[in-house]
């Protein structure tokens, strides 16, 4: 199943981001699937340190390694895009 169709995977991703970035004031339900994560519309107020923490969390929890910032910007755009990157089919 494609990642963007897997509600369990998307919830795990949201929870991982919230935990890794220490955003205790927001829940997984508050994070939209299709809004740019590093935008004001997302509600997470993510910064460059959060990007590093997300990359480490992806590697630790999902076994996904993102080698550089270009790859990160290409794959970590929205929850749907990130889920499809982790689980393409």
NORKAWO-V678241 format. One record per residue. N is the residue number from 1. RES is the residue in one letter. PSI is psi in degrees with one decimal (none if undefined). NEAR is the number of other ideal C-beta (glycine too) atoms within 8 Angstrom. Layout:
n->[N | N]
res->[RES | RES]
psi->[PSI | PSI]
near->[NEAR | NEAR]
This chain:
n->[1 | 2 | 3 | 4 | 5 | 6 | 7 | 8 | 9 | 10 | 11 | 12 | 13 | 14 | 15 | 16 | 17 | 18 | 19 | 20 | 21 | 22 | 23 | 24 | 25 | 26 | 27 | 28 | 29 | 30 | 31 | 32 | 33 | 34 | 35 | 36 | 37 | 38 | 39 | 40 | 41 | 42 | 43 | 44 | 45 | 46 | 47 | 48 | 49 | 50 | 51 | 52 | 53 | 54 | 55 | 56 | 57 | 58 | 59 | 60 | 61 | 62 | 63 | 64 | 65 | 66 | 67 | 68 | 69 | 70 | 71 | 72 | 73 | 74 | 75 | 76 | 77 | 78 | 79 | 80 | 81 | 82 | 83 | 84 | 85 | 86 | 87 | 88 | 89]
res->[X | X | X | X | X | X | X | X | X | X | X | X | X | X | X | X | X | X | X | X | X | X | X | X | X | X | X | X | X | X | X | X | X | X | X | X | X | X | X | X | X | X | X | X | X | X | X | X | X | X | X | X | X | X | X | X | X | X | X | X | X | X | X | X | X | X | X | X | X | X | X | X | X | X | X | X | X | X | X | X | X | X | X | X | X | X | X | X | X]
psi->[135.0 | 137.6 | -39.9 | -12.3 | -4.9 | 97.9 | -33.8 | -45.4 | -45.3 | -38.5 | -41.8 | -40.5 | -46.1 | -45.4 | -37.8 | -44.5 | -45.3 | -43.6 | -51.4 | -35.2 | 5.3 | 53.3 | 63.5 | -18.0 | 8.4 | 148.6 | 166.3 | -36.4 | -22.7 | -14.0 | 114.2 | 149.9 | -26.8 | 18.2 | 141.3 | 123.5 | -38.9 | 48.7 | 163.3 | -27.6 | -20.2 | -36.3 | -1.9 | -18.0 | 54.3 | 147.2 | -171.2 | -33.2 | -39.1 | -36.6 | -43.3 | -43.4 | -37.5 | -44.0 | -42.7 | -43.1 | -40.0 | -40.9 | -44.3 | -42.8 | -26.5 | -3.5 | 20.6 | 124.8 | 127.3 | 111.5 | -28.0 | 173.0 | -31.8 | -45.5 | -40.4 | -49.6 | -29.3 | -37.1 | -27.9 | 73.5 | -55.0 | 168.5 | -42.6 | -45.7 | -40.9 | -41.9 | -40.5 | -33.6 | -42.7 | -39.4 | 81.7 | -24.6 | none]
near->[6 | 10 | 15 | 10 | 6 | 11 | 6 | 6 | 11 | 14 | 9 | 9 | 12 | 11 | 9 | 13 | 16 | 14 | 8 | 11 | 11 | 5 | 9 | 5 | 3 | 9 | 6 | 8 | 4 | 6 | 15 | 7 | 9 | 6 | 10 | 8 | 13 | 6 | 7 | 4 | 7 | 12 | 7 | 12 | 6 | 11 | 6 | 5 | 6 | 12 | 13 | 8 | 10 | 14 | 11 | 9 | 12 | 13 | 11 | 6 | 8 | 8 | 5 | 8 | 6 | 11 | 4 | 6 | 6 | 6 | 9 | 11 | 8 | 6 | 10 | 12 | 9 | 10 | 13 | 11 | 11 | 14 | 15 | 11 | 10 | 11 | 10 | 6 | 4]
